[in-house]
Amino acid sequence: MVFVTVRHDVDFSHERVLTEEHDIVYRGDDGEAVKSGYVAPPVDVAAVREVRPD
């Protein structure tokens, strides 16, 4: 089990206009939330976009 806090800061004209945090728990493949026999669908590579901030 892994706990992760993800924080996003959005700045506009050198001023912080938005901050949000998400606490995410990764429980692994054997947790109760994983359905037996479930196979994740393939990722559509065309729908993935990498963003690199300046």
GROMACS elastic network, one bead per residue, 0.5 to 0.9 nm:
[ bonds ]
;  ai    aj funct       b0    kb
    1    25     6  0.70381   500
    1    26     6  0.56259   500
    1    28     6  0.63520   500
    2    24     6  0.82519   500
    2    25     6  0.57927   500
    2    26     6  0.51384   500
    2    27     6  0.66404   500
    2    28     6  0.84561   500
    3    23     6  0.71609   500
    3    24     6  0.58849   500
    3    26     6  0.64914   500
    3    27     6  0.87589   500
    4    22     6  0.81147   500
    4    23     6  0.58049   500
    4    24     6  0.51575   500
    4    25     6  0.63931   500
    4    26     6  0.80272   500
    5    21     6  0.66781   500
    5    22     6  0.56049   500
    5    24     6  0.61817   500
    5    25     6  0.88453   500
    6    20     6  0.82837   500
    6    21     6  0.55400   500
    6    22     6  0.51647   500
    6    23     6  0.64566   500
    6    24     6  0.76216   500
    7    19     6  0.71744   500
    7    20     6  0.57360   500
    7    22     6  0.64947   500
    7    23     6  0.88617   500
    8    18     6  0.79425   500
    8    19     6  0.56640   500
    8    20     6  0.53656   500
    8    21     6  0.64132   500
    8    22     6  0.87214   500
    9    16     6  0.69795   500
    9    17     6  0.78635   500
    9    18     6  0.58287   500
    9    20     6  0.67415   500
    9    21     6  0.88988   500
   10    15     6  0.84579   500
   10    16     6  0.59018   500
   10    17     6  0.58546   500
   10    18     6  0.50604   500
   10    19     6  0.63635   500
   10    20     6  0.88743   500
   11    14     6  0.59394   500
   11    15     6  0.51854   500
   11    17     6  0.54861   500
   11    18     6  0.70222   500
   11    19     6  0.89666   500
   12    15     6  0.52710   500
   12    16     6  0.63909   500
   12    17     6  0.64576   500
   13    16     6  0.84084   500
   16    19     6  0.75633   500
   27    30     6  0.76879   500
   27    31     6  0.60084   500
   27    32     6  0.89571   500
   27    33     6  0.85507   500
   28    31     6  0.61632   500
   28    34     6  0.85501   500
   29    32     6  0.89069   500
   29    33     6  0.87945   500
   29    34     6  0.64652   500
   30    33     6  0.82536   500
   30    34     6  0.65892   500
   31    34     6  0.57243   500
   31    35     6  0.88003   500
   32    35     6  0.74464   500
   34    37     6  0.87326   500
   34    38     6  0.72848   500
   35    38     6  0.54086   500
   35    39     6  0.89151   500
   36    39     6  0.89608   500
   40    43     6  0.87635   500
   42    45     6  0.89172   500
   43    46     6  0.87167   500
   43    47     6  0.80847   500
   43    48     6  0.83261   500
   44    47     6  0.54856   500
   44    48     6  0.70736   500
   45    48     6  0.53431   500
   45    49     6  0.85417   500
   46    49     6  0.79400   500
